[in-house]
């Protein structure tokens, strides 16, 4: 873990080698705090999750259309979520990677 305080950051999760996490997009958000993590497969997860929460999914709630994926991410960001982790499973749709800042 890299953070110096008691707060968990997205960067801490990404830098934990045995988790095997790969950043596909949103590198500007690595300093976001994670208060809680939730595994969810429901539609409209932004209605159930809030600030500083991490959404973990196998991909069932992720739209397949690239434009809808952008809108999905924007809604999660508007709700204040820390981030989104999509499992590398056959059920997850291909992720459209635009600007991976």
HELIX and SHEET records of a PDB file:
HELIX    1   1 UNK A   10  UNK A   14  1                                   5    
HELIX    2   2 UNK A   17  UNK A   19  5                                   3    
HELIX    3   3 UNK A   27  UNK A   29  5                                   3    
HELIX    4   4 UNK A   45  UNK A   47  5                                   3    
HELIX    5   5 UNK A   66  UNK A   78  1                                  13    
SHEET    1   A 2 UNK A   8  UNK A   9  0                                        
SHEET    2   A 2 UNK A  33  UNK A  34 -1                                        
SHEET    1   B 3 UNK A  36  UNK A  39  0                                        
SHEET    2   B 3 UNK A  53  UNK A  57  1                                        
SHEET    3   B 3 UNK A  83  UNK A  86  1                                        
END                                                                             
